Amino acid sequence: MTTATTTAATPSRGTAPAAHDADGRPAAVEVHAVHKWYGAHRVLDGIDLTLAPGTVTVILGRSGSGKSTLLRVLNHLEKPDAGYVSVGGEPIGVQRHGDRLKELGERAILAQRSRIGFVFQSFNLFPHLTVLENVAAAPAATGRLPRAEADALARELLERVGLGDRADAYPRQLSGGQQQRVAIARALALRPGVILFDEPTSALDPELVGEVLSVIKDLATGGTTLVVVTHEIGFAREVADRIVFLHEGRVVEQGPPGEVLDRPAHPRTREFLGKVL
């Protein structure tokens, strides 16, 4: 297997200048020439992306195209084998040393990761904690808020996702859609600038999908940068500012929903949409 020589841990070049939007703000997310291998299998093959602040990006592609791996690389749950990611102009998981990048320690990575919300397919709620405690846990444990303020914030966020009356329930007492809405409230509790959603409706019964997508649609109007891996094409058309289509670990097409969904240029995009539309 031949791999790139520039890695996140021991790169041979420094970071590129940070991209900025029209107002001079750093890009919310930048992905620079990211590669990822699992053994001999290359999952990500030189991904480059720049996502503007406050936008909604939907990532589409067949199963195995690298969507979930890319999402996990964005907050360093998976370490890229080459290239790096920046969020708000700050490299994630690494720091600059002259013209090189050096891997950060786990504590520093956790601090960075706390600024990037992540909503998983399978909810990942703590079963022994109430709904309120699940949402309040992170801001209280990290010392960002005293416990009383964390609880107050949790109640506010539960109201926002339509679960203000279930604060004292346990996850097992909720439907799948309700559990996923708690997971979204938990992601919001640390006030992240970016929230990543990894197929947030894939584990739900069809009748519960709409309630979760409705919450995400509301978030899309609030200025938080959202990156969503999903197969919900109607949602992508309605909410996304930009659609990115992956095939075999590469970005083969990207653009506004009306362009990518209605006039796809790449044959793999056309083939995929022909099967799901």
Backbone as CSV, one residue per row, in Angstrom:
resi,resn,N_x,N_y,N_z,CA_x,CA_y,CA_z,C_x,C_y,C_z
1,MET,0.850,-1.198,0.000,0.000,0.000,0.000,0.880,1.241,0.000
2,THR,0.558,2.167,-0.871,1.281,3.438,-0.923,0.436,4.496,-0.255
3,THR,1.009,5.198,0.699,0.263,6.238,1.393,0.955,7.568,1.211
4,ALA,0.213,8.646,1.469,0.796,9.979,1.395,1.806,10.153,2.511
5,THR,2.785,10.969,2.301,3.827,11.164,3.295,3.481,12.245,4.289
6,THR,2.477,13.063,4.004,2.101,14.130,4.915,1.001,13.626,5.829
7,THR,1.246,13.518,7.115,0.263,13.009,8.057,-0.073,14.062,9.070
8,ALA,-1.196,13.841,9.752,-1.608,14.814,10.764,-0.622,14.832,11.916
9,ALA,-0.060,13.689,12.265,0.828,13.624,13.416,2.230,14.097,13.076
10,THR,2.736,13.756,11.886,4.095,14.132,11.501,4.101,14.680,10.085
11,PRO,3.445,15.827,9.861,3.331,16.359,8.522,4.630,16.974,8.045
12,SER,4.781,17.051,6.727,5.968,17.663,6.153,5.693,19.065,5.653
13,ARG,4.478,19.548,5.859,4.181,20.933,5.488,3.293,21.551,6.540
14,GLY,3.222,22.867,6.549,2.400,23.559,7.527,0.982,23.723,7.036
15,THR,0.193,24.430,7.835,-1.193,24.659,7.466,-1.296,25.721,6.400
16,ALA,-2.319,25.599,5.574,-2.595,26.610,4.568,-3.235,27.816,5.230
17,PRO,-3.159,28.996,4.585,-3.843,30.164,5.145,-5.329,29.885,5.295
18,ALA,-5.916,30.350,6.405,-7.328,30.102,6.661,-8.183,30.838,5.644
19,ALA,-9.221,30.168,5.144,-10.176,30.804,4.253,-11.106,31.693,5.066
20,HIS,-11.645,32.727,4.429,-12.565,33.648,5.093,-13.775,33.880,4.200
21,ASP,-14.901,34.267,4.846,-16.085,34.576,4.062,-16.052,36.037,3.630
22,ALA,-17.156,36.488,3.015,-17.188,37.853,2.482,-17.090,38.908,3.572
23,ASP,-17.433,38.547,4.822,-17.352,39.483,5.939,-16.032,39.384,6.698
24,GLY,-15.091,38.590,6.159,-13.786,38.464,6.803,-13.718,37.451,7.924
25,ARG,-14.799,36.687,8.157,-14.792,35.678,9.216,-14.115,34.412,8.708
26,PRO,-13.375,33.708,9.589,-12.798,32.430,9.159,-13.898,31.465,8.743
27,ALA,-13.578,30.603,7.781,-14.527,29.565,7.402,-14.893,28.745,8.631
28,ALA,-16.147,28.300,8.707,-16.551,27.491,9.855,-15.783,26.184,9.883
29,VAL,-15.650,25.543,8.731,-14.944,24.270,8.628,-14.117,24.276,7.351
30,GLU,-12.861,23.863,7.473,-12.002,23.650,6.309,-11.404,22.252,6.396
31,VAL,-11.483,21.532,5.306,-10.890,20.193,5.207,-9.798,20.277,4.150
32,HIS,-8.567,19.979,4.559,-7.409,20.170,3.695,-6.795,18.813,3.326
33,ALA,-7.024,18.358,2.097,-6.341,17.187,1.540,-6.338,15.999,2.496
34,VAL,-7.511,15.683,3.034,-7.603,14.634,4.054,-7.680,13.248,3.410
35,HIS,-6.838,12.360,3.902,-6.848,10.943,3.530,-7.041,10.116,4.800
36,LYS,-7.741,8.994,4.633,-7.907,8.064,5.744,-7.934,6.641,5.213
37,TRP,-7.104,5.781,5.828,-7.066,4.367,5.474,-7.515,3.525,6.663
38,TYR,-8.203,2.431,6.381,-8.412,1.353,7.344,-7.681,0.143,6.775
39,GLY,-6.479,-0.112,7.277,-5.654,-1.149,6.685,-5.302,-0.762,5.263
40,ALA,-5.585,-1.659,4.315,-5.269,-1.388,2.918,-6.397,-0.643,2.199
41,HIS,-7.510,-0.405,2.904,-8.664,0.238,2.281,-8.629,1.738,2.501
42,ARG,-8.587,2.486,1.419,-8.589,3.943,1.517,-10.034,4.432,1.574
43,VAL,-10.416,5.015,2.710,-11.794,5.440,2.924,-12.003,6.880,2.466
44,LEU,-11.035,7.745,2.723,-11.077,9.138,2.267,-9.857,9.388,1.391
45,ASP,-10.094,10.005,0.251,-9.046,10.104,-0.769,-8.844,11.555,-1.197
46,GLY,-8.206,12.330,-0.311,-7.857,13.703,-0.666,-9.031,14.659,-0.634
47,ILE,-9.780,14.670,0.481,-10.959,15.529,0.616,-10.535,16.969,0.861
48,ASP,-11.094,17.877,0.079,-10.939,19.322,0.285,-12.331,19.942,0.329
49,LEU,-12.624,20.669,1.415,-13.910,21.342,1.547,-13.723,22.629,2.329
50,THR,-14.520,23.632,2.014,-14.593,24.852,2.815,-16.059,25.187,3.024
51,LEU,-16.484,25.227,4.300,-17.881,25.465,4.641,-18.016,26.808,5.333
52,ALA,-18.902,27.636,4.842,-19.068,28.990,5.374,-19.828,28.966,6.693
53,PRO,-19.583,29.964,7.561,-20.308,30.030,8.839,-21.811,30.149,8.629
54,GLY,-22.575,29.472,9.500,-24.019,29.599,9.487,-24.730,28.876,8.362
55,THR,-24.000,28.020,7.631,-24.609,27.310,6.517,-24.950,25.872,6.898
56,VAL,-25.810,25.267,6.084,-26.177,23.859,6.263,-25.630,23.078,5.073
57,THR,-24.762,22.130,5.363,-24.189,21.270,4.328,-24.713,19.856,4.523
58,VAL,-25.292,19.288,3.491,-25.759,17.903,3.524,-24.805,17.057,2.702
59,ILE,-24.328,15.963,3.308,-23.410,15.048,2.635,-24.192,13.813,2.203
60,LEU,-24.170,13.551,0.901,-24.855,12.404,0.321,-23.840,11.432,-0.261
61,GLY,-24.283,10.208,-0.456,-23.444,9.195,-1.077,-23.915,7.810,-0.699
62,ARG,-23.482,6.825,-1.463,-23.839,5.442,-1.175,-23.209,5.001,0.136
63,SER,-23.737,3.929,0.717,-23.105,3.326,1.893,-21.681,2.919,1.528
64,GLY,-20.745,3.248,2.430,-19.342,2.936,2.167,-18.587,3.991,1.397
65,SER,-19.241,5.130,1.112,-18.565,6.179,0.336,-17.660,7.051,1.185
66,GLY,-17.723,6.902,2.524,-16.849,7.680,3.399,-17.540,8.785,4.163
67,LYS,-18.867,8.854,4.089,-19.598,9.970,4.703,-19.388,10.031,6.215
68,SER,-19.654,8.931,6.902,-19.554,8.924,8.365,-18.110,9.091,8.813
69,THR,-17.183,8.510,8.070,-15.766,8.680,8.416,-15.359,10.141,8.300
70,LEU,-15.800,10.806,7.235,-15.497,12.226,7.086,-16.045,13.015,8.259
71,LEU,-17.264,12.718,8.667,-17.859,13.445,9.793,-17.033,13.251,11.063
72,ARG,-16.567,12.036,11.300,-15.788,11.736,12.502,-14.392,12.354,12.429
73,VAL,-13.879,12.558,11.237,-12.598,13.250,11.084,-12.743,14.731,11.432
74,LEU,-13.930,15.293,11.172,-14.115,16.726,11.407,-13.919,17.101,12.867
75,ASN,-14.227,16.187,13.805,-13.974,16.524,15.211,-12.915,15.612,15.840
76,HIS,-12.154,14.951,14.975,-10.984,14.178,15.407,-11.356,12.929,16.202
77,LEU,-12.604,12.457,16.064,-12.900,11.118,16.571,-12.141,10.077,15.757
78,GLU,-11.891,10.406,14.488,-10.973,9.638,13.646,-9.835,10.571,13.245
79,LYS,-8.607,10.115,13.438,-7.451,10.936,13.086,-7.106,10.724,11.616
80,PRO,-7.026,11.790,10.819,-6.662,11.609,9.413,-5.234,11.079,9.283
81,ASP,-5.014,10.244,8.284,-3.673,9.739,8.022,-2.856,10.746,7.227
82,ALA,-3.522,11.652,6.570,-2.854,12.750,5.879,-3.827,13.910,5.800
83,GLY,-3.280,15.136,5.781,-4.118,16.312,5.769,-4.596,16.678,7.163
84,TYR,-5.461,17.680,7.256,-5.959,18.144,8.545,-7.257,18.912,8.353
85,VAL,-7.926,19.172,9.476,-9.195,19.897,9.500,-9.031,21.129,10.375
86,SER,-9.624,22.248,9.959,-9.683,23.452,10.783,-11.141,23.808,11.035
87,VAL,-11.444,24.237,12.245,-12.778,24.723,12.596,-12.614,26.124,13.161
88,GLY,-13.273,27.097,12.552,-13.127,28.486,12.970,-11.704,28.995,12.845
89,GLY,-10.963,28.447,11.877,-9.584,28.861,11.657,-8.560,28.155,12.519
90,GLU,-9.005,27.247,13.420,-8.096,26.546,14.327,-7.956,25.079,13.901
91,PRO,-6.741,24.606,13.641,-6.575,23.184,13.314,-7.080,22.307,14.457
92,ILE,-7.771,21.227,14.113,-8.365,20.336,15.100,-7.469,19.119,15.294
93,GLY,-7.071,18.892,16.547,-6.259,17.730,16.876,-4.776,17.931,16.704
94,VAL,-4.395,19.069,16.142,-2.981,19.359,15.909,-2.720,20.832,16.207
95,GLN,-1.440,21.180,16.347,-1.076,22.587,16.494,0.153,22.876,15.656
96,ARG,0.273,24.133,15.282,1.387,24.534,14.432,2.686,24.597,15.227
97,HIS,3.742,24.057,14.652,5.105,24.215,15.152,5.961,24.617,13.965
98,GLY,6.097,25.945,13.771,6.782,26.422,12.577,5.985,26.039,11.350
99,ASP,6.610,25.287,10.432,5.916,24.877,9.218,5.391,23.451,9.325
100,ARG,5.287,22.941,10.553,4.800,21.586,10.759,3.604,21.579,11.708
101,LEU,2.928,20.448,11.759,1.823,20.229,12.672,2.181,19.092,13.613
102,LYS,1.826,19.272,14.873,2.098,18.249,15.883,0.795,17.859,16.551
103,GLU,0.616,16.544,16.775,-0.598,16.042,17.416,-0.734,16.606,18.832
104,LEU,-1.931,17.079,19.167,-2.203,17.581,20.505,-2.405,16.425,21.484
105,GLY,-2.286,16.711,22.770,-2.614,15.746,23.794,-4.115,15.545,23.887
106,GLU,-4.523,14.451,24.528,-5.926,14.088,24.567,-6.776,15.148,25.263
107,ARG,-6.242,15.773,26.312,-7.028,16.787,27.025,-7.321,17.981,26.124
108,ALA,-6.323,18.404,25.358,-6.518,19.539,24.452,-7.497,19.185,23.337
109,ILE,-7.415,17.944,22.841,-8.345,17.512,21.799,-9.770,17.483,22.340
110,LEU,-9.945,17.003,23.558,-11.280,16.983,24.168,-11.841,18.390,24.309
111,ALA,-10.974,19.351,24.664,-11.427,20.740,24.777,-11.891,21.262,23.424
112,GLN,-11.148,20.947,22.366,-11.569,21.362,21.029,-12.873,20.681,20.633
113,ARG,-12.959,19.397,20.926,-14.130,18.611,20.522,-15.403,19.115,21.206
114,SER,-15.255,19.694,22.400,-16.427,20.194,23.117,-17.062,21.391,22.412
115,ARG,-16.342,21.986,21.473,-16.891,23.115,20.717,-17.543,22.674,19.404
116,ILE,-17.573,21.359,19.194,-18.167,20.812,17.974,-19.206,19.783,18.398
117,GLY,-20.465,20.110,18.253,-21.513,19.171,18.648,-21.578,17.989,17.701
118,PHE,-21.958,16.828,18.241,-22.065,15.621,17.411,-23.324,14.870,17.825
119,VAL,-24.196,14.614,16.863,-25.416,13.838,17.091,-25.266,12.527,16.331
120,PHE,-25.267,11.418,17.058,-24.997,10.106,16.490,-26.288,9.443,15.997
121,GLN,-26.123,8.363,15.231,-27.280,7.601,14.767,-28.047,6.991,15.933
122,SER,-27.311,6.516,16.943,-27.913,5.668,17.978,-28.099,6.377,19.314
123,PHE,-28.218,7.689,19.293,-28.580,8.528,20.449,-27.461,8.627,21.489
124,ASN,-26.948,7.470,21.994,-25.843,7.447,22.963,-26.159,8.229,24.238
125,LEU,-27.389,8.162,24.700,-27.735,8.795,25.971,-27.292,7.899,27.127
126,PHE,-27.043,8.515,28.274,-26.699,7.752,29.472,-27.989,7.171,30.063
127,PRO,-28.146,5.831,30.084,-29.420,5.258,30.505,-29.746,5.468,31.973
128,HIS,-28.706,5.698,32.812,-28.938,5.839,34.251,-29.217,7.287,34.654
129,LEU,-29.175,8.212,33.690,-29.444,9.620,33.974,-30.797,10.016,33.397
130,THR,-31.458,10.961,34.061,-32.693,11.493,33.509,-32.393,12.310,32.257
131,VAL,-33.440,12.660,31.531,-33.303,13.503,30.354,-32.607,14.814,30.716
132,LEU,-33.054,15.449,31.796,-32.429,16.701,32.227,-30.951,16.498,32.533
133,GLU,-30.625,15.426,33.251,-29.233,15.176,33.621,-28.374,14.880,32.400
134,ASN,-28.922,14.210,31.399,-28.179,13.946,30.175,-27.780,15.249,29.488
135,VAL,-28.698,16.200,29.447,-28.427,17.463,28.756,-27.498,18.358,29.571
136,ALA,-27.673,18.362,30.885,-26.886,19.254,31.747,-25.489,18.721,32.038
137,ALA,-25.245,17.443,31.768,-24.009,16.808,32.217,-22.764,17.494,31.667
138,ALA,-22.725,17.745,30.361,-21.495,18.254,29.761,-21.131,19.657,30.241
139,PRO,-22.039,20.647,30.194,-21.640,21.974,30.673,-21.277,21.997,32.151
140,ALA,-21.892,21.111,32.958,-21.537,21.058,34.375,-20.197,20.375,34.582
141,ALA,-19.975,19.238,33.883,-18.739,18.472,34.075,-17.510,19.213,33.574
142,THR,-17.666,20.012,32.514,-16.529,20.756,31.970,-16.260,22.042,32.736
143,GLY,-17.129,22.387,33.679,-16.941,23.604,34.449,-17.392,24.861,33.741
144,ARG,-18.053,24.707,32.609,-18.511,25.894,31.891,-19.626,26.610,32.630
145,LEU,-20.461,25.815,33.344,-21.568,26.402,34.089,-21.678,25.734,35.440
146,PRO,-22.045,26.484,36.482,-22.423,25.841,37.746,-23.618,24.925,37.511
147,ARG,-23.791,23.943,38.386,-24.820,22.947,38.152,-26.206,23.557,38.007
148,ALA,-26.537,24.534,38.843,-27.871,25.128,38.766,-28.095,25.801,37.411
149,GLU,-27.065,26.476,36.898,-27.193,27.123,35.594,-27.242,26.095,34.471
150,ALA,-26.494,25.010,34.622,-26.539,23.937,33.624,-27.927,23.316,33.566
151,ASP,-28.544,23.131,34.734,-29.899,22.586,34.770,-30.889,23.550,34.115
152,ALA,-30.728,24.833,34.385,-31.632,25.821,33.789,-31.484,25.844,32.265
153,LEU,-30.229,25.770,31.792,-29.994,25.719,30.350,-30.607,24.453,29.758
154,ALA,-30.451,23.326,30.452,-31.003,22.067,29.964,-32.515,22.163,29.817
155,ARG,-33.182,22.776,30.800,-34.642,22.930,30.703,-35.024,23.807,29.507
156,GLU,-34.249,24.860,29.292,-34.508,25.745,28.152,-34.354,24.993,26.829
157,LEU,-33.307,24.174,26.722,-33.056,23.437,25.487,-34.093,22.334,25.276
158,LEU,-34.535,21.709,26.353,-35.577,20.698,26.220,-36.885,21.320,25.736
159,GLU,-37.183,22.521,26.206,-38.348,23.233,25.685,-38.171,23.492,24.191
160,ARG,-36.960,23.843,23.805,-36.682,24.169,22.399,-36.929,22.982,21.479
161,VAL,-36.622,21.770,21.960,-36.821,20.577,21.129,-38.151,19.885,21.432
162,GLY,-39.029,20.564,22.176,-40.366,20.058,22.409,-40.488,18.993,23.472
163,LEU,-39.542,18.959,24.417,-39.550,17.927,25.450,-39.468,18.509,26.856
164,GLY,-39.968,19.721,27.023,-39.909,20.346,28.335,-40.639,19.573,29.411
165,ASP,-41.634,18.772,29.019,-42.418,18.014,29.999,-41.820,16.640,30.309
166,ARG,-40.672,16.304,29.694,-40.073,14.987,29.919,-38.727,15.083,30.631
167,ALA,-38.458,16.177,31.306,-37.148,16.403,31.925,-36.785,15.324,32.936
168,ASP,-37.766,14.796,33.648,-37.490,13.823,34.701,-37.614,12.377,34.238
169,ALA,-37.897,12.173,32.955,-37.985,10.810,32.422,-36.585,10.253,32.178
170,TYR,-36.516,8.936,32.051,-35.269,8.265,31.684,-35.342,7.878,30.205
171,PRO,-34.184,7.736,29.540,-34.205,7.427,28.105,-35.086,6.247,27.728
172,ARG,-35.121,5.205,28.559,-35.919,4.015,28.233,-37.415,4.322,28.183
173,GLN,-37.816,5.441,28.756,-39.228,5.813,28.779,-39.627,6.675,27.585
174,LEU,-38.678,6.921,26.684,-38.924,7.783,25.535,-38.947,6.976,24.243
175,SER,-39.629,7.494,23.243,-39.557,6.920,21.906,-38.189,7.231,21.291
176,GLY,-37.881,6.571,20.185,-36.614,6.845,19.513,-36.496,8.290,19.057
177,GLY,-37.599,8.833,18.529,-37.568,10.225,18.095,-37.334,11.176,19.252
178,GLN,-37.941,10.885,20.389,-37.726,11.722,21.571,-36.286,11.607,22.060
179,GLN,-35.728,10.405,22.054,-34.337,10.242,22.476,-33.394,11.024,21.564
180,GLN,-33.673,11.014,20.265,-32.793,11.752,19.360,-32.927,13.254,19.573
181,ARG,-34.119,13.720,19.924,-34.273,15.144,20.232,-33.531,15.514,21.523
182,VAL,-33.494,14.602,22.494,-32.671,14.839,23.682,-31.200,14.913,23.287
183,ALA,-30.772,14.032,22.381,-29.378,14.052,21.934,-29.037,15.376,21.254
184,ILE,-29.983,15.934,20.513,-29.755,17.233,19.878,-29.641,18.329,20.946
185,ALA,-30.532,18.291,21.942,-30.440,19.263,23.036,-29.097,19.142,23.749
186,ARG,-28.636,17.921,23.960,-27.340,17.716,24.607,-26.211,18.314,23.771
187,ALA,-26.267,18.148,22.454,-25.243,18.728,21.588,-25.252,20.250,21.661
188,LEU,-26.435,20.829,21.847,-26.549,22.291,21.926,-26.072,22.848,23.261
189,ALA,-25.992,21.999,24.279,-25.739,22.487,25.632,-24.377,23.146,25.792
190,LEU,-23.404,22.773,24.969,-22.083,23.390,25.049,-21.945,24.574,24.093
191,ARG,-23.068,24.975,23.500,-23.119,26.129,22.591,-22.055,26.026,21.494
192,PRO,-22.059,24.935,20.747,-21.037,24.760,19.707,-21.280,25.671,18.518
193,GLY,-20.217,25.992,17.813,-20.353,26.757,16.584,-20.693,25.880,15.401
194,VAL,-20.398,24.584,15.529,-20.649,23.615,14.461,-21.311,22.392,15.094
195,ILE,-22.344,21.859,14.449,-22.961,20.613,14.897,-22.943,19.623,13.738
196,LEU,-22.486,18.408,14.020,-22.399,17.337,13.041,-23.506,16.318,13.324
197,PHE,-24.217,15.909,12.292,-25.297,14.928,12.420,-24.963,13.727,11.545
198,ASP,-24.797,12.569,12.166,-24.474,11.356,11.414,-25.732,10.510,11.244
199,GLU,-26.407,10.698,10.107,-27.645,9.975,9.804,-28.579,9.948,11.017
200,PRO,-29.018,11.123,11.459,-29.748,11.215,12.728,-31.115,10.546,12.723
201,THR,-31.632,10.161,11.550,-32.946,9.517,11.514,-32.872,8.050,11.109
202,SER,-31.672,7.517,10.884,-31.573,6.162,10.321,-32.026,5.086,11.294
203,ALA,-31.973,5.358,12.608,-32.377,4.352,13.595,-33.836,4.513,14.021
204,LEU,-34.564,5.391,13.353,-35.934,5.702,13.768,-36.967,5.005,12.895
205,ASP,-38.101,4.683,13.493,-39.239,4.231,12.709,-39.698,5.370,11.801
206,PRO,-40.215,5.059,10.612,-40.559,6.120,9.652,-41.446,7.214,10.211
207,GLU,-42.389,6.851,11.085,-43.319,7.868,11.593,-42.650,8.839,12.566
208,LEU,-41.422,8.534,13.011,-40.721,9.399,13.957,-39.688,10.300,13.278
209,VAL,-39.438,10.053,12.001,-38.391,10.807,11.299,-38.714,12.290,11.250
210,GLY,-39.976,12.620,10.969,-40.352,14.016,10.777,-40.099,14.880,11.987
211,GLU,-40.324,14.342,13.208,-40.156,15.171,14.395,-38.699,15.551,14.612
212,VAL,-37.772,14.672,14.238,-36.350,14.990,14.383,-35.909,15.965,13.293
213,LEU,-36.328,15.723,12.058,-35.968,16.640,10.980,-36.529,18.034,11.232
214,SER,-37.696,18.119,11.862,-38.278,19.429,12.176,-37.382,20.213,13.129
215,VAL,-36.813,19.537,14.132,-35.906,20.209,15.070,-34.657,20.696,14.334
216,ILE,-34.112,19.868,13.442,-32.913,20.270,12.703,-33.224,21.452,11.791
217,LYS,-34.410,21.449,11.184,-34.800,22.588,10.348,-34.833,23.877,11.162
218,ASP,-35.346,23.800,12.390,-35.372,24.980,13.249,-33.955,25.460,13.552
219,LEU,-33.041,24.515,13.804,-31.649,24.890,14.071,-31.034,25.581,12.864
220,ALA,-31.439,25.167,11.683,-30.839,25.706,10.455,-31.098,27.194,10.293
221,THR,-32.101,27.711,10.985,-32.406,29.138,10.880,-31.719,29.954,11.969
222,GLY,-30.945,29.294,12.850,-30.406,29.983,14.016,-28.964,30.416,13.917
223,GLY,-28.305,30.198,12.769,-26.943,30.680,12.597,-25.845,29.700,12.957
224,THR,-26.212,28.512,13.482,-25.205,27.499,13.758,-24.861,26.760,12.477
225,THR,-23.594,26.475,12.271,-23.164,25.730,11.095,-23.509,24.259,11.291
226,LEU,-24.242,23.686,10.360,-24.673,22.298,10.450,-24.072,21.498,9.305
227,VAL,-23.604,20.293,9.632,-23.140,19.343,8.620,-23.907,18.050,8.861
228,VAL,-24.693,17.630,7.874,-25.642,16.538,8.065,-25.396,15.437,7.043
229,VAL,-25.085,14.246,7.517,-25.070,13.051,6.673,-26.459,12.444,6.738
230,THR,-27.106,12.293,5.594,-28.478,11.782,5.589,-28.806,11.217,4.226
231,HIS,-29.858,10.385,4.175,-30.436,9.924,2.914,-31.787,10.593,2.667
232,GLU,-32.149,11.553,3.514,-33.443,12.227,3.381,-33.324,13.333,2.324
233,ILE,-33.644,12.984,1.078,-33.431,13.908,-0.029,-34.363,15.113,0.067
234,GLY,-35.606,14.893,0.502,-36.531,16.018,0.649,-36.022,17.038,1.651
235,PHE,-35.481,16.545,2.756,-34.885,17.429,3.757,-33.712,18.189,3.159
236,ALA,-32.854,17.481,2.415,-31.698,18.131,1.806,-32.127,19.247,0.860
237,ARG,-33.149,18.982,0.084,-33.616,19.992,-0.869,-34.159,21.226,-0.155
238,GLU,-34.859,21.006,0.945,-35.524,22.098,1.640,-34.579,22.933,2.498
239,VAL,-33.591,22.284,3.128,-32.821,22.944,4.184,-31.385,23.266,3.788
240,ALA,-30.774,22.446,2.949,-29.337,22.603,2.681,-29.034,23.869,1.896
241,ASP,-27.936,24.509,2.258,-27.357,25.551,1.413,-26.459,24.927,0.350
242,ARG,-25.916,23.757,0.696,-24.950,23.119,-0.182,-25.043,21.609,-0.007
243,ILE,-24.939,20.889,-1.089,-24.897,19.435,-1.056,-23.541,18.978,-1.560
244,VAL,-22.953,18.056,-0.812,-21.670,17.464,-1.177,-21.916,15.984,-1.438
245,PHE,-21.541,15.511,-2.610,-21.734,14.101,-2.941,-20.392,13.384,-2.950
246,LEU,-20.312,12.319,-2.140,-19.089,11.524,-2.035,-19.236,10.221,-2.812
247,HIS,-18.144,9.813,-3.429,-18.069,8.495,-4.073,-16.658,7.955,-3.888
248,GLU,-16.575,6.793,-3.253,-15.294,6.136,-3.004,-14.294,7.089,-2.349
249,GLY,-14.795,7.839,-1.348,-13.921,8.691,-0.562,-13.514,9.989,-1.212
250,ARG,-14.132,10.335,-2.323,-13.808,11.585,-3.015,-15.056,12.447,-3.168
251,VAL,-14.868,13.763,-3.136,-15.955,14.683,-3.471,-16.027,14.746,-4.985
252,VAL,-17.097,14.183,-5.550,-17.210,14.183,-7.012,-18.141,15.269,-7.512
253,GLU,-18.947,15.842,-6.588,-19.853,16.904,-6.993,-20.309,17.659,-5.759
254,GLN,-20.474,18.971,-5.894,-21.013,19.787,-4.810,-21.630,21.042,-5.386
255,GLY,-22.610,21.587,-4.666,-23.264,22.792,-5.137,-24.598,22.972,-4.457
256,PRO,-25.387,23.975,-4.858,-26.713,24.203,-4.280,-27.625,23.013,-4.566
257,PRO,-28.646,22.801,-3.717,-29.540,21.653,-3.919,-30.184,21.613,-5.300
258,GLY,-30.652,22.754,-5.783,-31.308,22.770,-7.088,-30.395,22.340,-8.212
259,GLU,-29.102,22.574,-8.028,-28.133,22.204,-9.055,-27.778,20.725,-8.963
260,VAL,-27.416,20.278,-7.758,-26.947,18.894,-7.598,-28.103,17.904,-7.731
261,LEU,-29.263,18.216,-7.145,-30.370,17.264,-7.152,-31.135,17.256,-8.471
262,ASP,-31.239,18.409,-9.115,-32.037,18.491,-10.338,-31.210,18.376,-11.607
263,ARG,-29.945,18.786,-11.537,-29.091,18.753,-12.730,-27.720,18.177,-12.382
264,PRO,-27.664,16.962,-11.826,-26.368,16.403,-11.429,-25.451,16.237,-12.637
265,ALA,-24.196,16.617,-12.444,-23.230,16.563,-13.544,-22.462,15.253,-13.588
266,HIS,-22.260,14.629,-12.409,-21.423,13.434,-12.353,-22.282,12.179,-12.522
267,PRO,-21.828,11.200,-13.281,-22.655,9.993,-13.479,-22.959,9.241,-12.193
268,ARG,-22.056,9.258,-11.216,-22.328,8.569,-9.944,-23.433,9.267,-9.168
269,THR,-23.459,10.595,-9.242,-24.547,11.336,-8.591,-25.871,11.013,-9.258
270,ARG,-25.877,10.999,-10.604,-27.110,10.684,-11.327,-27.598,9.277,-11.000
271,GLU,-26.658,8.334,-10.918,-27.032,6.957,-10.608,-27.641,6.847,-9.196
272,PHE,-27.007,7.507,-8.235,-27.501,7.481,-6.854,-28.890,8.090,-6.765
273,LEU,-29.064,9.270,-7.336,-30.353,9.947,-7.241,-31.431,9.185,-7.987
274,GLY,-31.062,8.515,-9.072,-32.030,7.722,-9.803,-32.608,6.597,-8.993
275,LYS,-31.872,6.150,-7.973,-32.328,5.048,-7.121,-33.100,5.517,-5.889
276,VAL,-32.868,6.771,-5.464,-33.489,7.229,-4.218,-34.621,8.215,-4.443
277,LEU,-34.707,8.799,-5.609,-35.782,9.775,-5.870,-37.011,9.071,-6.430
